[in-house]
Amino acid sequence: MTSVEMSLARLKEALNRAVARRLVAVNVTQEVVIPRKVRKAERSAKAVVQPWNVGEVHAFVRAVEDDRLYGPLLPP
């Protein structure tokens, strides 16, 4: 699910609750549909996140050495 779809789903949920509590008369998001073209464009624009290499892991460990959460941040 894309961020646009997730945002719309949360908004629909919130407005459904508002309707149930009689805070608003109607949930206007019920008729909102994200165009297929927009969904497809968002999916294709998604960046691939590469895992850290060994050098980056060492840099991270050195950067958090003085942090109070140093122990829990280290791998098992």
Stockholm file with secondary structure:
# STOCKHOLM 1.0

chainA/1-76         MTSVEMSLARLKEALNRAVARRLVAVNVTQEVVIPRKVRKAERSAKAVVQPWNVGEVHAFVRAVEDDRLYGPLLPP
#=GR chainA/1-76 SS CCHHHHHHHHHHHHHHHHHHTTSSSCCGGGGCCCCHHHHHHHHHTCCCCCCCCHHHHHHHHHHTTTSTTHHHHSCC
#=GC SS_cons        CCHHHHHHHHHHHHHHHHHHTTSSSCCGGGGCCCCHHHHHHHHHTCCCCCCCCHHHHHHHHHHTTTSTTHHHHSCC
//
